Amino acid sequence: MRNITIICVLIALVLYSAYVTGQHRCLSQKELYERAKRYTPDLDRKIALQKAREREAELDGQSQRTTTTKKVNVVVHVIYKTAAENISLAQIESQITALNKDFSATNADISNVPSAFSGLIGNPNFVFELKGVTRKSTTKSSFTISDDDEKALKLSMFGGTDAWPPDRYLNIWVCNISGPTLGYAYGSAAAGEWYDGVVISYKAFGTMGTVTSPNHLGRTATHEIGHYFDLNHIWGDDEDETNKCSRSDGISDTPNQSVATYGCPSFPLYDACTPSGNGVMFMNYMDYVDDNCMHMFTAGQVTVMRNTYNNHRPNLGANVTSLVSSTSQDHLFVYPNPFNEQIIIEGNWTTVEPYTFKLVNQLGVVVYSSTENMSEYLNKTINLSHLQSGIYYLIIENSIETYTKKLVKK
């Protein structure tokens, strides 16, 4: 397997770099590589170790294990200034549904793949499970693709939301992105770093609510998660080269292609790199066509993604507790936060029936649990003096609703 690791907001950086990729325009490869090096000074050493691990896995035959279902724990961080940007849980869940179809080759429009390419369709067999949703208001009207804005998005010390442990969760930040960019993602060279994950515009996340055509079927996330699992753009990101056919995406079963494809062209589509035969595979998720024209991954792309999961992101399916809130959290108050020995939970509750209180650490382990009946007004003190300093998540739930809150123990 040739695993081309890349960093770009819209394009990837080939071979010796982490990569960030985006749905539309790109910054230069050099600029983005330097940015990644600022974040992770020993990036090259990390990539070399990853490639050594890949070679060992190939020798052990692990890269051929491509049939079992791979679970991916997902946490969505909603960063908003306006009410529209604070997308609903239903919209978030619609994106998870779309991902599970696209990454299992069960999307209804897969039948639109031309017969010339249908034999190349691959099934990643990934199952995405929503494990958490966080919400954070911001004073920023939008986020540019810059070092400072990435920190303002992904670090609480700068007003954003910290990633949940990136070795166990695919972190997705949903926000208002400036300009034409719909999203970007870091590949496995960034695995475990504070910036590891995916960023997507609230206008292109999910299949309902605030999404707008032609980015209304959840394919921005499908495309970016392809990059998260180390897929390159299908044209090989060589549009700035004199010879636009000089590089490929490193996948043997995707035709060579000169530049990105936009809109929804008719089959067959030819270009300078593939001027005959079946033409270019513009309906591939790793091109730039409209959502309703994207339909498939190839078997070769599936091999790359599953190898990345096995070798570089093997704990994404770890057993963790779900922290998804199904109700508004404005009616309860938990204080103090940060806390030393105890917390007080106070406010109006919307239903009267037995509730379970749980406190979960960052590894998803339940460290406190109790069940009791509650009146419509809640006032409860919980002694947590025995806990170590760190980040915890409070969950209050019954069969009707769930409340979650991030807490910090001093």
VEXFIKE-426669 format. One line per 3 residues: number of its first residue (from 1); their letters; for each residue x negated, y, z of C-alpha. Coordinates in steps of 0.05 Angstrom, whole numbers, padded with zeros to 5 digits, always signed. Last residue first. Example, Ala and Ser with C-alpha at 12.3 -4.5 7.8 and 13.67 -1.06 7.14 Angstrom:
2
2	SA	-00273:-00021:+00143  -00246:-00090:+00156 $
END
This chain:
410
410	KKV	+00181:+00423:+00811  +00237:+00379:+00784  +00264:+00405:+00717 $
407	LKK	+00335:+00392:+00695  +00367:+00382:+00626  +00443:+00379:+00629 $
404	TYT	+00494:+00330:+00601  +00569:+00326:+00607  +00611:+00269:+00579 $
401	EIS	+00685:+00262:+00567  +00744:+00215:+00565  +00721:+00147:+00590 $
398	NEI	+00680:+00179:+00646  +00616:+00218:+00647  +00567:+00261:+00685 $
395	ILY	+00496:+00256:+00657  +00437:+00295:+00687  +00373:+00293:+00646 $
392	YIG	+00304:+00296:+00678  +00239:+00332:+00666  +00180:+00326:+00714 $
389	SQL	+00158:+00327:+00786  +00167:+00260:+00821  +00234:+00242:+00851 $
386	HSL	+00245:+00227:+00925  +00273:+00297:+00939  +00332:+00284:+00895 $
383	NIT	+00389:+00298:+00944  +00454:+00309:+00905  +00504:+00363:+00926 $
380	KNL	+00574:+00362:+00897  +00627:+00416:+00886  +00676:+00397:+00832 $
377	YES	+00744:+00428:+00823  +00796:+00385:+00788  +00787:+00332:+00841 $
374	MNE	+00735:+00277:+00835  +00733:+00202:+00845  +00665:+00171:+00854 $
371	TSS	+00608:+00134:+00818  +00534:+00140:+00834  +00468:+00134:+00796 $
368	YVV	+00397:+00159:+00804  +00332:+00140:+00768  +00362:+00115:+00702 $
365	VGL	+00304:+00102:+00654  +00308:+00137:+00586  +00233:+00150:+00583 $
362	QNV	+00244:+00224:+00596  +00278:+00209:+00662  +00353:+00197:+00671 $
359	LKF	+00399:+00222:+00726  +00467:+00190:+00729  +00534:+00211:+00758 $
356	TYP	+00593:+00166:+00740  +00663:+00193:+00743  +00729:+00165:+00768 $
353	EVT	+00791:+00202:+00744  +00816:+00274:+00744  +00804:+00308:+00678 $
350	TWN	+00779:+00378:+00658  +00729:+00393:+00712  +00722:+00463:+00739 $
347	GEI	+00655:+00482:+00771  +00598:+00462:+00816  +00540:+00415:+00815 $
344	IIQ	+00487:+00429:+00868  +00417:+00402:+00861  +00369:+00378:+00914 $
341	ENF	+00295:+00374:+00934  +00254:+00423:+00893  +00296:+00448:+00835 $
338	PNP	+00282:+00481:+00767  +00340:+00493:+00760  +00378:+00510:+00824 $
335	YVF	+00432:+00497:+00805  +00481:+00460:+00760  +00542:+00498:+00736 $
332	LHD	+00602:+00468:+00701  +00655:+00500:+00655  +00608:+00520:+00598 $
329	QST	+00587:+00449:+00580  +00638:+00437:+00525  +00654:+00364:+00514 $
326	SSV	+00626:+00302:+00480  +00555:+00308:+00506  +00506:+00257:+00479 $
323	LST	+00454:+00233:+00529  +00449:+00160:+00507  +00402:+00119:+00551 $
320	VNA	+00339:+00091:+00518  +00320:+00023:+00492  +00262:+00034:+00445 $
317	GLN	+00278:+00038:+00371  +00231:+00095:+00355  +00176:+00055:+00390 $
314	PRH	+00139:+00031:+00328  +00125:+00099:+00296  +00055:+00091:+00268 $
311	NNY	+00045:+00019:+00246  +00114:-00012:+00242  +00153:+00051:+00224 $
308	TNR	+00100:+00074:+00174  +00101:+00004:+00143  +00176:+00009:+00138 $
305	MVT	+00173:+00075:+00103  +00119:+00054:+00054  +00154:-00011:+00036 $
302	VQG	+00220:+00025:+00027  +00187:+00072:-00023  +00164:+00013:-00064 $
299	ATF	+00234:-00018:-00063  +00261:+00047:-00090  +00303:+00098:-00052 $
296	MHM	+00370:+00118:-00081  +00430:+00163:-00095  +00416:+00237:-00103 $
293	CND	+00461:+00272:-00154  +00516:+00293:-00106  +00464:+00324:-00060 $
290	DVY	+00437:+00369:-00115  +00370:+00351:-00146  +00304:+00364:-00109 $
287	DMY	+00269:+00295:-00116  +00253:+00249:-00058  +00323:+00220:-00054 $
284	NMF	+00316:+00191:-00124  +00368:+00212:-00176  +00314:+00247:-00217 $
281	MVG	+00280:+00181:-00234  +00243:+00206:-00296  +00254:+00179:-00366 $
278	NGS	+00282:+00110:-00383  +00236:+00101:-00444  +00204:+00164:-00470 $
275	PTC	+00170:+00229:-00450  +00149:+00207:-00380  +00093:+00255:-00359 $
272	ADY	+00113:+00313:-00404  +00187:+00307:-00385  +00247:+00264:-00401 $
269	LPF	+00316:+00259:-00371  +00360:+00200:-00388  +00408:+00210:-00356 $
266	SPC	+00444:+00276:-00347  +00420:+00330:-00301  +00448:+00349:-00233 $
263	GYT	+00417:+00414:-00208  +00342:+00416:-00197  +00284:+00369:-00216 $
260	AVS	+00215:+00378:-00186  +00154:+00378:-00232  +00111:+00332:-00275 $
257	QNP	+00138:+00262:-00263  +00107:+00193:-00263  +00160:+00139:-00259 $
254	TDS	+00174:+00109:-00190  +00159:+00034:-00182  +00085:+00040:-00164 $
251	IGD	+00092:+00091:-00108  +00032:+00135:-00094  +00072:+00198:-00108 $
248	SRS	+00031:+00211:-00170  -00026:+00257:-00188  -00054:+00282:-00254 $
245	CKN	+00012:+00289:-00291  +00016:+00364:-00281  -00052:+00373:-00313 $
242	TED	-00070:+00445:-00299  -00049:+00432:-00227  +00003:+00475:-00192 $
239	EDD	+00060:+00426:-00205  +00018:+00370:-00174  +00064:+00354:-00116 $
236	GWI	+00068:+00280:-00133  +00131:+00284:-00175  +00170:+00237:-00128 $
233	HNL	+00156:+00281:-00068  +00115:+00241:-00019  +00142:+00190:+00030 $
230	DFY	+00108:+00185:+00098  +00165:+00164:+00144  +00178:+00236:+00164 $
227	HGI	+00177:+00252:+00090  +00235:+00204:+00078  +00267:+00237:+00139 $
224	EHT	+00264:+00302:+00100  +00300:+00273:+00040  +00355:+00239:+00081 $
221	ATR	+00363:+00301:+00123  +00372:+00344:+00060  +00418:+00289:+00034 $
218	GLH	+00473:+00304:+00085  +00529:+00309:+00033  +00539:+00384:+00031 $
215	NPS	+00476:+00413:-00002  +00510:+00434:-00068  +00553:+00458:-00034 $
212	TVT	+00555:+00489:+00035  +00551:+00458:+00104  +00582:+00496:+00162 $
209	GMT	+00634:+00444:+00183  +00629:+00380:+00144  +00579:+00332:+00112 $
206	GFA	+00519:+00337:+00159  +00463:+00387:+00162  +00455:+00434:+00101 $
203	KYS	+00482:+00500:+00127  +00453:+00488:+00196  +00385:+00489:+00162 $
200	IVV	+00340:+00429:+00178  +00277:+00419:+00218  +00248:+00349:+00226 $
197	GDY	+00200:+00317:+00275  +00131:+00324:+00306  +00116:+00394:+00332 $
194	WEG	+00095:+00374:+00402  +00051:+00318:+00375  +00068:+00244:+00383 $
191	AAA	+00065:+00228:+00309  +00035:+00286:+00270  -00003:+00240:+00223 $
188	SGY	+00064:+00204:+00216  +00094:+00257:+00171  +00121:+00324:+00191 $
185	AYG	+00187:+00349:+00163  +00217:+00409:+00129  +00286:+00438:+00116 $
182	LTP	+00333:+00478:+00072  +00282:+00530:+00049  +00313:+00585:+00005 $
179	GSI	+00299:+00643:+00053  +00302:+00643:+00129  +00323:+00580:+00167 $
176	NCV	+00384:+00583:+00213  +00376:+00525:+00261  +00379:+00450:+00269 $
173	WIN	+00319:+00417:+00303  +00314:+00342:+00293  +00272:+00299:+00340 $
170	LYR	+00264:+00226:+00320  +00258:+00196:+00389  +00213:+00145:+00424 $
167	DPP	+00143:+00168:+00404  +00168:+00239:+00400  +00184:+00243:+00475 $
164	WAD	+00241:+00294:+00472  +00218:+00356:+00435  +00218:+00421:+00472 $
161	TGG	+00274:+00471:+00457  +00259:+00543:+00438  +00248:+00607:+00475 $
158	FMS	+00172:+00612:+00472  +00159:+00571:+00535  +00214:+00524:+00512 $
155	LKL	+00173:+00503:+00452  +00203:+00478:+00386  +00238:+00537:+00355 $
152	AKE	+00197:+00596:+00381  +00135:+00554:+00368  +00156:+00543:+00296 $
149	DDD	+00171:+00617:+00292  +00101:+00636:+00313  +00066:+00587:+00267 $
146	SIT	+00107:+00608:+00207  +00164:+00580:+00165  +00215:+00634:+00182 $
143	FSS	+00269:+00625:+00233  +00334:+00665:+00233  +00373:+00716:+00274 $
140	KTT	+00327:+00705:+00334  +00356:+00720:+00402  +00366:+00647:+00416 $
137	SKR	+00419:+00602:+00447  +00399:+00531:+00462  +00439:+00467:+00452 $
134	TVG	+00415:+00396:+00463  +00444:+00334:+00433  +00421:+00264:+00452 $
131	KLE	+00419:+00191:+00434  +00448:+00191:+00363  +00432:+00122:+00334 $
128	FVF	+00402:+00115:+00265  +00400:+00046:+00234  +00345:+00033:+00183 $
125	NPN	+00352:-00024:+00132  +00304:+00010:+00083  +00343:-00019:+00024 $
122	GIL	+00309:-00011:-00043  +00338:+00002:-00112  +00291:-00018:-00168 $
119	GSF	+00341:-00063:-00205  +00388:-00003:-00210  +00338:+00037:-00250 $
116	ASP	+00358:+00022:-00322  +00429:+00009:-00298  +00435:+00083:-00282 $
113	VNS	+00446:+00098:-00208  +00518:+00121:-00201  +00536:+00058:-00162 $
110	IDA	+00494:+00086:-00106  +00551:+00137:-00099  +00586:+00098:-00044 $
107	NTA	+00526:+00098:+00002  +00511:+00027:+00025  +00436:+00028:+00009 $
104	SFD	+00421:+00019:+00084  +00383:+00084:+00093  +00434:+00124:+00053 $
101	KNL	+00493:+00096:+00092  +00462:+00104:+00161  +00439:+00173:+00143 $
98	ATI	+00509:+00195:+00122  +00539:+00170:+00188  +00485:+00206:+00228 $
95	QSE	+00501:+00270:+00189  +00575:+00264:+00204  +00557:+00255:+00278 $
92	IQA	+00524:+00324:+00278  +00585:+00355:+00246  +00631:+00322:+00297 $
89	LSI	+00586:+00346:+00353  +00599:+00417:+00329  +00549:+00466:+00301 $
86	NEA	+00524:+00524:+00343  +00503:+00562:+00280  +00575:+00585:+00268 $
83	ATK	+00580:+00613:+00339  +00520:+00658:+00326  +00450:+00657:+00355 $
80	YIV	+00436:+00582:+00351  +00385:+00528:+00363  +00416:+00459:+00360 $
77	HVV	+00368:+00404:+00381  +00388:+00336:+00354  +00361:+00273:+00386 $
74	VNV	+00355:+00209:+00345  +00335:+00139:+00365  +00316:+00099:+00302 $
71	KKT	+00332:+00025:+00298  +00297:-00019:+00247  +00337:-00077:+00219 $
68	TTT	+00295:-00137:+00199  +00280:-00150:+00126  +00213:-00117:+00109 $
65	RQS	+00160:-00158:+00143  +00108:-00155:+00087  +00068:-00099:+00119 $
62	QGD	+00056:-00143:+00180  +00014:-00192:+00139  -00044:-00191:+00189 $
59	LEA	-00091:-00164:+00135  -00040:-00111:+00118  -00034:-00092:+00191 $
56	ERE	-00109:-00085:+00198  -00111:-00040:+00137  -00055:+00003:+00166 $
53	RAK	-00091:+00009:+00233  -00153:+00033:+00197  -00111:+00084:+00160 $
50	QLA	-00083:+00109:+00226  -00152:+00116:+00257  -00174:+00158:+00198 $
47	IKR	-00112:+00201:+00205  -00127:+00214:+00278  -00199:+00233:+00262 $
44	DLD	-00176:+00282:+00209  -00125:+00314:+00256  -00176:+00327:+00312 $
41	PTY	-00158:+00402:+00314  -00083:+00388:+00320  -00042:+00452:+00319 $
38	RKA	-00095:+00495:+00286  -00111:+00436:+00240  -00039:+00434:+00220 $
35	REY	-00041:+00508:+00202  -00104:+00498:+00162  -00070:+00442:+00123 $
32	LEK	-00010:+00487:+00111  -00052:+00544:+00083  -00093:+00497:+00039 $
29	QSL	-00032:+00462:+00012  -00002:+00528:-00007  +00068:+00546:+00018 $
26	CRH	+00125:+00512:-00015  +00194:+00528:-00043  +00253:+00481:-00037 $
23	QGT	+00273:+00420:+00005  +00213:+00420:+00051  +00153:+00379:+00069 $
20	VYA	+00104:+00380:+00126  +00045:+00335:+00123  -00011:+00309:+00166 $
17	SYL	-00075:+00313:+00128  -00129:+00272:+00095  -00092:+00239:+00038 $
14	VLA	-00049:+00290:+00001  -00017:+00351:+00033  +00058:+00349:+00021 $
11	ILV	+00105:+00398:-00012  +00164:+00436:+00015  +00141:+00456:+00084 $
8	CII	+00077:+00418:+00072  +00032:+00365:+00103  +00015:+00300:+00068 $
5	TIN	-00005:+00228:+00083  -00009:+00186:+00019  +00000:+00114:+00039 $
2	RM	-00026:+00070:-00017  +00000:+00000:+00000 $
END
